[in-house]
Amino acid sequence: MTTATLSLTGLTAAATKAAKASAAASDARRAAWLNAVADALDANAAELVEIADSETSLGAARLTGEVARTTGQLRLFARVITEGTYLEAIIDHADPDSTPPKPDLRRILRPIGPVAVFSASNFPFAFSVAGGDTASALAVGCSVIVKAHSGHLRLSERTAEIVAEALRGAGAPDGLFALVSGREVGTALVQDPAIKAVGFTGSIPGGRALFDLATSRPDPIPFYGELGSLNPVVVTEAALAQRPDQLAAGLAGSFTLGAGQFCTKPGLVFIPAGTDFAGKVAAASKDKPALGMLTSRIAEAYPDGLRSFASVEGVKVVSGTVDQDAVSDGAAPVVFSTSAAKVLERPGELLEECFGPTTMLIEYSGQEELSAVLAKVPGSLTATVHAQPGEDVSGLVGQLSELAGRVLFDGWPTGVAVNWAQQHGGPYPATTSLFTSVGATAVRRFQRPVAYQDAPETVLHPALHESNPLGIPRRVDGELVLP
């Protein structure tokens, strides 16, 4: 259903009604809805991939894998809600003999209501119409209204048709899911009083504008935004001495992957001063092809970002050219190099995200300078350490843990596993939230805690019934009780 058939007010009214029905449905029933959507997307994967490739130029292989990731997410959340710990059910029995007397208290997480989700451009399946935000919100009992991304509008509409049909066929309530499009409609959606939270993946300016709208409402709501990330990589002297060619090849493959349009692209790479590593990265990157970008707007912005870096005195272009037509010819890789001292001098210009296949090598002289320049790096989704076994990197890891949500060792940040332990989020501007948008605990964004005091069992969620009819893990009188 879109705004072509129903006004935004009508959509949010239907979403409000559907959210109440979904919250009252059992976890098993909602899991069946998610599995039905996953099955329907898999059944139509070939058609969806063809549409997606025509709009995004990401290629059939990449897009086919992304469909599988998307349906895998849906099935993961189905398992999450039937396993039961997502409810965080807690029971503290009454103790009239304590001082003061303690009542019977039972606490659980409940769905917050209708949610708005803004699709991302760079993952037209996994972070779009039926992506992780939508799946995690539907899982816990929220209704969802998705704002389609203009970069893949036909795909969004076809995906929404498949999702809506699958939900309808599985018996989900009308109004549980809808799609809208257009910037003005998106803005109005954030301000609509029926919407109780927003999930967003996109640029810092766009995300910040919506964040400010969400928090300035008469009733401010959570805005779970993923806005921008530089994803710093630190290479120690010992690691560079032992495996320079391997590191150069790994970096070249990572920062050029998908035309450098991954939110986890390694944009900053800190290396010891006085090495020939820049030349090795240049050599490893020179045969990487120019690739089409997601939208003409993104392609137009890429050379502007390159020229901004190159205009700073003390920044060298070690591979590629900043004078390129990414719209007509595709985005070609560019490697820059500079010093930590220069970054400390010009952080506002050099610690900016450039969306596309480029990375900045930053030479540091000693741990003190490295620590000083890392302190200037804004919040990121990831941070990576390349070190040798036995090296003491505990201080470095502690600092990186302060600025990123996921710290990797001897790997590359592009690629995000969808599982129970994943954390895809970080300090601002990486995200505006403490929660992850990928993995099992993503559901926590769309829940709120409610405690019931001395309540009759008839009004309680089954998870709080004394007999534990759902057979889920609970904390009872301070002790974790497993089924």
Number of C-alpha atoms within 10 A of each C-alpha: 18 19 16 10 9 13 12 19 15 13 23 26 16 21 27 23 17 24 28 19 17 24 20 13 15 17 22 14 17 26 22 19 25 30 24 22 25 24 17 18 23 17 12 14 18 15 12 22 24 15 18 25 20 14 18 20 16 21 15 16 10 13 24 20 13 20 25 17 18 26 25 19 27 29 22 22 29 26 18 23 22 19 16 17 13 21 25 17 22 23 23 17 16 15 12 11 8 9 7 8 10 14 16 16 17 23 21 21 18 20 27 22 27 32 30 28 32 26 29 24 22 24 23 31 30 27 24 28 31 30 25 29 32 27 28 30 28 30 31 32 29 29 33 30 28 27 26 27 23 17 21 25 16 17 27 28 18 16 23 22 15 20 24 21 16 21 22 18 12 17 12 22 19 18 23 27 30 24 23 25 19 12 13 8 14 21 15 13 25 25 21 16 16 19 23 23 23 26 23 26 26 19 19 20 11 12 24 18 12 20 22 12 17 24 15 12 13 9 10 16 19 17 26 25 27 29 23 27 34 29 29 29 28 24 20 19 16 15 19 20 14 12 11 18 16 14 22 21 16 16 24 26 19 24 28 27 18 22 25 27 22 21 26 24 31 28 27 25 21 23 25 23 16 9 14 9 20 21 14 17 24 21 17 20 24 15 11 16 13 15 22 21 27 23 17 14 11 18 21 17 15 24 23 15 18 23 13 14 23 18 11 14 10 13 19 17 18 17 20 16 15 20 10 17 14 21 20 11 13 16 26 27 26 22 26 21 22 21 22 24 18 17 21 18 12 13 16 10 14 21 19 18 20 23 26 30 30 28 28 26 24 25 24 22 14 12 13 9 15 20 15 14 21 19 15 14 22 21 25 30 30 30 30 23 23 21 19 18 9 6 10 10 14 9 11 15 16 11 14 27 16 15 25 27 23 20 21 15 14 16 14 23 25 21 12 13 13 19 15 14 12 18 25 25 28 27 18 21 22 27 28 20 18 15 18 23 29 25 22 24 19 22 28 20 24 27 20 13 14 11 15 16 15 12 13 9 11 8 10 14 15 16 24 23 16 10 9 13 11 16 14 18 20 23 16 16 13 11 11 11 12 9 10
